[in-house]
Amino acid sequence: MKYYILAFKKAFDFQGRANRPEFWYFTLFSTIASFICSIIDSQLLSTSAGEAGLMGGIYFLIIFIPSLSVTIRRLHDVNKSGWNLLWIFTGIGFLYVIYLEIIKGTDGPNNYGEVSAN
């Protein structure tokens, strides 16, 4: 949970690096929170499964910038520019971005700073 909170603390920090646990724990807790929002939308607000619900929409607005920030810092950890995130808009480029998120970060300092001490 500390990595989830850390992503919000560093929401507007697009510099530096985010190690694998920081990125993946944030992704895990975001997915769980999104699932809970969808349950609330469907059960309490009577939103059907194909519709975007109020809670899900609000949660997306809250999580968008921290998610973007932690993803860019994760790309920095593998010594890649945050601009590589734009590959997700191509047909198969999202697989490349997922690969970059999975691989081990650079040992020691790289072009984007020191190893994060989380």
Secondary structure, 3 states (H helix, E strand, C coil): CHHHHHHHHCCCCCCCCCCHHHHHHHHHHHHHHHHHHHHHHHHCCCCCCCCCCHHHHHHHHHHHHHHHHHHHHHHHHCCCCHHHHHHHHCCCHHHHHHHHHHCCCCCCCECCECCCCC
